[in-house]
Amino acid sequence: MDTDAFAAVHGAEWDRLERLSKQRRLTGPEADELVRLYQATAGHLSAVRTAAPDPHLVARLSALLGLARGRVAGAHELRVSDVVRFFVVTLPAAFYRVRWWTVVVMVLWVALAVVAGSYLARTPAALAQVGPETELEQYAEDAFAAYYSNFPAPDFAAQVWTNNAWIAAQCIGLGITGVFPAYVLILNAVGVGQAGAIMAVYGDLGVFFGLILPHGLMELTAIFIAGGTGLKLFWTALVPGRRTRSRALAQEGRSLITVALGLVLVLAVSGLVEGFVTPSSLPTWAKIAVGALVLAGYWACTLVLGRRAVAAGETGDLEEDLAGHTLAQAG
């Protein structure tokens, strides 16, 4: 495609669309013309992106369509119904669509953590490489448990939430590399396995599970979701299916950002459990029960609301008026 010739042929339409978009009042025929030109220009942009993605022309048409879209659709104001829809439909659907990625990551992560922990616990020479025996004993007898009570609960919960949310966002944002999520998951699994091995050899494995399970059930699940979500984006880049690669990545990327936003909320709940429940004086079984209820609530929302939303055609992506309409192109 000769972009200069293409712009010369359609330039008058684009200029007219710009004038109508900036015009304060429109008659009925002018409003119809605005909509027609908006749809035609969207088709022009799609053709340019496909045949000859000239950056200047793409930027010009994108800006023009953004201006026209605001006039055609009006400004989108946040409504209570939008918030409700996000939590009841959009977010559960996004979580549901990555459920199998989450489960696969979880199984592999647990297997790696168990293997790493068992190997260290049964191999004194390998455990000695972690640190001197006196330091390992101090960690098992004092430092591990003290970690959860050294800071005031609100401060500790905020710190944990911020750290985990940042890790989850990185797993998703850098998921297209395929390397970063795998690196984070492997590092995390080996670290937990190492802590378990130290507690098993020098301390009390029951204390380890009693402290890590109340918040860890949901917190680790959130990391599995983030890792699986990032890997799903990587897989989409490799195998886009019947969509173009750019369109597949755009659609999946927007829905996966929905997952990232949801994980911020999920990790906030997990942080509250870690800050207030884990170091509390509640019996161990009660602490674990709280963590299990939080995890059950997540899966119930995902499997019940998410399944229903996906069955109705929801993908977790933005609605068309926000994500942008796509017009089919022939030839």
C-alpha positions in Angstrom: 0.0 0.0 0.0 1.2 3.5 -0.9 0.3 5.4 2.3 0.7 8.8 0.6 -1.7 7.9 -2.1 -4.1 6.3 0.5 -4.0 9.5 2.5 -4.6 11.7 -0.6 -7.7 9.6 -1.5 -9.2 9.6 2.0 -7.8 12.9 3.4 -11.0 14.8 2.7 -13.1 12.3 4.7 -10.7 12.5 7.6 -10.7 16.3 7.6 -14.5 16.3 7.5 -14.6 13.8 10.4 -12.3 16.1 12.4 -14.4 19.2 11.8 -17.6 17.4 12.8 -16.0 16.0 15.9 -15.0 19.5 17.0 -18.3 21.1 16.0 -20.3 22.1 19.1 -23.8 21.4 17.7 -24.7 18.8 15.0 -27.9 18.5 13.0 -29.5 15.0 12.5 -27.8 14.5 9.0 -24.5 15.7 10.4 -24.7 13.3 13.3 -25.4 10.4 10.8 -22.4 11.6 8.7 -20.2 11.7 11.8 -21.0 8.0 12.6 -20.5 7.0 9.0 -17.2 8.7 8.7 -16.1 7.3 12.1 -16.8 3.7 10.9 -15.1 4.3 7.6 -12.0 5.8 9.3 -11.9 2.8 11.7 -11.7 0.6 8.6 -9.0 2.8 7.1 -6.9 2.5 10.3 -7.4 -1.3 10.2 -6.2 -1.5 6.6 -3.2 0.7 7.3 -2.1 -1.4 10.3 -2.5 -4.6 8.3 -0.9 -3.6 4.9 1.5 -0.7 5.7 1.8 0.3 9.4 3.2 3.7 8.8 3.6 5.1 12.4 2.7 8.7 11.6 -0.5 7.8 9.7 -1.5 5.2 12.4 -0.9 7.9 15.1 -2.9 10.5 13.2 -5.9 8.1 12.5 -5.8 6.8 16.1 -6.0 10.3 17.5 -8.8 11.2 15.1 -10.8 8.2 16.1 -10.3 8.9 19.7 -11.7 12.4 19.2 -14.6 11.1 17.2 -15.3 8.3 19.6 -15.7 10.8 22.4 -18.3 12.7 20.3 -20.1 9.6 19.1 -20.3 7.7 22.4 -19.9 10.5 24.9 -17.6 10.5 27.9 -17.8 7.2 29.9 -18.7 8.0 33.5 -18.1 5.5 36.2 -21.4 4.1 37.5 -22.3 1.9 40.4 -23.4 -0.7 37.9 -19.9 -0.6 36.3 -18.3 -1.4 39.7 -20.8 -4.2 40.4 -20.3 -5.6 36.9 -16.5 -5.6 37.3 -16.7 -7.7 40.5 -19.6 -10.0 39.5 -18.9 -10.6 35.8 -15.6 -9.2 34.4 -13.2 -10.2 37.2 -14.6 -13.7 37.8 -14.5 -14.3 34.1 -10.9 -13.3 33.8 -9.9 -15.5 36.7 -12.0 -18.4 35.3 -10.2 -18.2 31.9 -6.8 -18.7 33.6 -8.0 -21.4 36.0 -6.2 -24.3 34.4 -3.0 -22.3 34.1 -3.3 -21.6 37.8 -3.8 -25.3 38.6 -0.9 -26.5 36.5 1.5 -23.8 38.0 0.3 -24.8 41.5 1.0 -28.5 40.9 4.5 -27.9 39.5 5.3 -25.3 42.2 4.3 -27.6 45.1 6.2 -30.5 43.5 9.3 -28.4 43.2 9.0 -27.1 46.8 8.6 -30.6 48.2 11.5 -31.9 46.2 13.8 -29.0 47.2 12.8 -29.2 50.8 13.2 -33.0 51.0 16.6 -32.9 49.3 17.9 -30.3 51.7 16.5 -32.0 54.8 18.0 -35.3 53.8 21.3 -33.9 52.6 23.3 -32.3 55.4 26.1 -31.2 53.1 23.6 -29.3 50.9 21.9 -27.7 53.9 25.2 -26.6 55.2 25.7 -24.5 52.1 22.6 -22.5 53.1 24.3 -21.2 56.2 26.2 -22.1 59.4 24.4 -24.4 61.8 24.1 -21.8 64.5 22.4 -19.4 62.1 20.0 -22.1 60.9 19.1 -23.0 64.5 18.5 -19.4 65.3 16.3 -19.1 62.3 14.3 -22.2 63.2 13.9 -21.4 66.9 13.3 -17.6 66.7 13.6 -15.7 63.5 11.0 -17.6 61.4 8.2 -17.1 64.0 9.4 -13.6 64.9 9.1 -12.4 61.2 5.3 -12.4 61.7 5.2 -10.4 64.9 8.2 -8.0 64.7 6.1 -5.1 63.3 2.7 -3.7 64.1 0.0 -5.7 62.3 -1.2 -2.8 60.1 2.3 -1.9 59.0 3.2 -5.5 58.4 0.0 -6.2 56.4 0.7 -3.1 54.2 4.3 -4.2 53.6 3.3 -7.7 52.6 0.5 -6.5 50.4 2.7 -4.0 48.5 5.5 -6.5 48.0 3.3 -9.3 46.8 1.2 -7.1 44.6 4.4 -5.8 42.9 5.6 -9.3 42.3 2.3 -10.3 40.8 2.1 -7.3 38.6 5.7 -8.1 37.3 4.8 -11.7 36.6 1.8 -10.5 34.5 3.5 -7.5 32.9 6.6 -9.3 32.0 4.8 -12.6 31.3 5.2 -12.2 27.5 8.9 -13.0 28.0 8.0 -16.4 29.3 11.2 -16.3 31.4 10.4 -13.9 34.3 7.2 -15.7 35.6 9.1 -19.1 35.5 12.1 -17.5 37.3 9.9 -16.0 40.1 7.9 -19.2 40.6 11.1 -21.4 40.8 12.8 -19.0 43.1 9.8 -18.8 45.4 9.3 -22.6 45.4 12.9 -23.3 46.3 12.8 -20.6 49.0 9.7 -22.1 50.7 11.2 -25.6 50.4 14.4 -24.4 52.0 12.6 -22.8 54.9 10.6 -26.0 55.4 13.8 -28.0 55.4 15.4 -25.8 58.0 12.4 -26.0 60.3 12.2 -29.8 59.8 15.9 -30.3 60.8 16.4 -27.6 63.4 12.9 -26.7 64.6 9.3 -27.8 64.4 7.7 -28.5 61.0 4.3 -28.1 62.7 5.2 -24.5 63.5 6.2 -24.0 59.9 2.9 -25.1 58.5 1.0 -23.4 61.3 2.4 -20.0 60.4 2.5 -20.3 56.6 -0.8 -21.9 55.8 -3.3 -19.3 57.2 -2.2 -16.6 54.8 -0.2 -18.8 52.4 -3.2 -20.7 51.0 -4.5 -17.5 49.3 -1.2 -15.7 49.0 0.5 -18.5 47.2 -2.6 -19.1 45.0 -2.4 -15.4 44.0 1.2 -16.0 42.9 0.2 -19.1 41.0 -2.5 -17.0 39.3 0.0 -14.3 38.4 2.5 -16.8 37.1 -0.1 -18.7 35.1 -1.5 -15.5 33.7 1.9 -14.3 32.6 2.7 -17.6 30.9 -0.7 -17.6 29.2 0.2 -14.3 27.6 3.6 -15.8 26.5 1.7 -18.7 25.0 -0.7 -16.4 23.2 2.3 -14.7 21.5 3.5 -18.1 20.3 0.1 -19.5 19.3 -2.4 -16.7 18.6 -5.0 -19.0 17.1 -7.2 -17.7 14.3 -6.6 -14.1 15.4 -3.7 -12.0 14.2 -0.9 -11.9 16.8 -1.3 -8.2 17.5 -5.1 -8.6 18.0 -4.7 -11.7 20.2 -2.1 -10.0 22.4 -4.2 -6.8 22.7 -7.3 -8.8 23.7 -5.5 -11.1 26.1 -3.4 -8.3 27.5 -6.4 -6.3 28.4 -8.1 -9.2 30.1 -4.9 -10.2 31.9 -4.6 -6.6 33.3 -8.1 -7.3 34.7 -6.5 -10.2 36.5 -3.7 -8.0 37.8 -6.2 -5.5 39.2 -8.1 -8.4 40.9 -4.9 -9.8 42.4 -4.3 -6.5 44.1 -7.6 -7.0 46.0 -6.9 -10.7 46.6 -3.5 -10.0 48.0 -4.9 -7.2 50.2 -7.1 -9.8 51.8 -4.2 -12.2 52.1 -2.1 -9.4 53.7 -4.8 -8.7 56.3 -4.8 -12.4 57.2 -1.0 -12.4 57.4 -0.8 -9.2 59.4 -3.7 -9.9 61.9 -4.5 -13.6 61.9 -1.2 -15.4 61.5 0.5 -13.8 64.5 -2.6 -13.8 66.6 -3.3 -16.0 69.7 -6.0 -18.0 67.9 -5.5 -21.8 67.9 -3.6 -23.0 64.9 -6.6 -24.9 63.5 -8.7 -21.7 63.7 -6.0 -19.7 61.8 -5.8 -22.3 59.1 -9.6 -22.4 58.9 -9.6 -18.6 58.2 -7.1 -19.0 55.4 -9.1 -21.9 54.0 -12.3 -19.9 54.0 -10.6 -17.1 52.1 -9.3 -19.5 49.5 -12.7 -21.2 49.2 -14.3 -17.8 48.7 -12.0 -17.1 45.8 -12.6 -20.4 44.1 -16.3 -20.2 44.6 -16.5 -16.8 42.9 -14.2 -18.0 40.1 -15.9 -21.3 39.4 -19.5 -20.1 39.9 -19.6 -16.5 38.8 -16.8 -17.0 36.3 -18.2 -20.0 34.6 -21.6 -18.2 34.3 -19.9 -15.1 32.8 -17.8 -17.0 30.3 -20.8 -19.1 29.2 -22.5 -15.8 28.5 -19.6 -14.7 26.3 -17.6 -12.6 28.8 -13.8 -12.7 28.4 -12.6 -10.3 31.0 -11.8 -7.8 28.2 -13.1 -4.2 28.1 -16.4 -3.6 26.5 -16.2 -2.6 22.8 -16.9 1.1 23.4 -13.8 1.2 25.6 -11.6 -1.3 23.9 -12.3 -0.1 20.4 -14.5 -1.7 17.7 -12.9 -4.0 15.1 -14.1 -4.0 11.6 -13.6 -6.9 9.2 -11.4 -6.2 6.2 -11.7 -8.0 2.8 -8.8 -8.5 0.5 
